[in-house]
Structures are given as structure tokens and as C-alpha cells.
Amino acid sequence: MKIGDLVQISDPYKPLCADPEVIGIIVGESSVLKTDHGQRQKRVPYYRIMFKNDYVWLYRSNIQPFVENRTKNDLDNIAG
């Protein structure tokens, strides 16, 4: 995933959200060192996402790409 991609909360975490169908946009990316149970450290991607008027940082496992099947006619209607 990259800056500018549309995302939504991944399926396992949707029941925890007030608005599980909300769509956000990735506005920043970083990585953090995460330690597993074996005390090994590795870099994990961390994304800054704007949902409505709020910014949140989420791990890759918490989000999924927003995929919506649209036809050319739908896109024409959106464009005006």
C-alpha cells in the first residue's frame, strides 16, 4: 500500500468499530520496530490514515485496500 490509496478497516477488526464501513485515505507511512515473543525485532509498516476528520496510525494488519467494482457508466456519473 502507498500514500493516496483508499482503505477500510480489515474484516477481523470491523466488529470493534463504531462505523465499520468507513473509508479512509493513506496520508503517511512509517515503520516501527516490533518485538515478537522470541524477542526478535523487525520493522513493520505503520500507516497514517485520514478517516472523515480524524487521523489515525494503524498497522498493515488492521487495514485492507478498498475495492469496489464500478462500471465505466458509474464512473461517468461520478464525474458529472
Sequence and secondary structure as in RCSB ss.txt:
>XXXX:A:sequence
MKIGDLVQISDPYKPLCADPEVIGIIVGESSVLKTDHGQRQKRVPYYRIMFKNDYVWLYRSNIQPFVENRTKNDL
DNIAG
>XXXX:A:secstr
  TT EEEE GGGGGG SSTT EEEEEEEEEEEEE TTS EEEEEEEEEEETTEEEEEEGGGEEE      HHHH
HHHH 
